[in-house]
Amino acid sequence: EPEVTQTPSHQVTQMGQEVILRCVPISNHLYFYWYRQILGQKVEFLVSFYNNEISEKSEIFDDQFSVERPDGSNFTLKIRSTKLEDSAMYFCASSVRDRQNTEAFFGQGTRLTVV
Amino acid sequence: GNSVTQMEGPVTLSEEAFLTINCTYTATGYPSLFWYVQYPGEGLQLLLKATKADDKGSNKGFEATYRKETTSFHLEKGSVQVSDSAVYFCALRFSGSARQLTFGSGTQLTVLP
């Protein structure tokens, strides 16, 4: 069964460092997303991406965040200068359509710890 | 804006007990509703969904009915198993300006043998 894969599963980084979280969406999907979950809190939307551009982003997704689809398979989230409060589980998701009734398929997550 | 309120956990049940996890929502229109499950060490998996009022989603013995009059989408299972131990997330998706999934806070379920 096709699945979304994320690497690494756990990333530890020092405050102020840049991190890149990687995702390989399901191959025939066209819409890609990043969500995050701070420990003990809700899963929150960060950004959606379609046709090589951001289609929607939340207030959380400020200038320190960026997304890219560098080739035909990978979808990355970059955090330029990490802060302690960026520590969270980051989930990548993809869907074949961006309609209300279409489910998104999630990866297993990358746990980012900023020290 | 859109929001989802879930029953707070954790919930601990004995095997074969009946499960209800409450979920209510606030939305400006008629969203689609989802339950996702996160097993230990894994990602979010879609458990079931319902896309219009009175629809019932079902999967793996779990059911949830889209109740427009009470804006609810409660998750139920008649007889839980140890393997159902996981975190359950209620979520909605709306075709308005914000098409992303809006999640509830999650409910941790532990089923004891």
Chai-1 contact restraints between the chains, C-beta under 6 A:
chainA,res_idxA,chainB,res_idxB,connection_type,confidence,min_distance_angstrom,max_distance_angstrom,comment,restraint_id
A,K42,B,F103,contact,1.0,0.0,6.0,A-B,restraint_1
A,K42,B,S105,contact,1.0,0.0,6.0,A-B,restraint_2
A,V43,B,F103,contact,1.0,0.0,6.0,A-B,restraint_3
A,F45,B,Q100,contact,1.0,0.0,6.0,A-B,restraint_4
A,D98,B,R99,contact,1.0,0.0,6.0,A-B,restraint_5
A,Q100,B,S32,contact,1.0,0.0,6.0,A-B,restraint_6
A,Q100,B,R93,contact,1.0,0.0,6.0,A-B,restraint_7
A,Q100,B,S95,contact,1.0,0.0,6.0,A-B,restraint_8
A,N101,B,S32,contact,1.0,0.0,6.0,A-B,restraint_9
A,N101,B,T51,contact,1.0,0.0,6.0,A-B,restraint_10
A,E103,B,L46,contact,1.0,0.0,6.0,A-B,restraint_11
A,E103,B,K49,contact,1.0,0.0,6.0,A-B,restraint_12
A,F106,B,G43,contact,1.0,0.0,6.0,A-B,restraint_13
A,F106,B,L44,contact,1.0,0.0,6.0,A-B,restraint_14
A,G107,B,G43,contact,1.0,0.0,6.0,A-B,restraint_15
A,Q108,B,E42,contact,1.0,0.0,6.0,A-B,restraint_16
A,Q108,B,G43,contact,1.0,0.0,6.0,A-B,restraint_17
A,G109,B,G43,contact,1.0,0.0,6.0,A-B,restraint_18
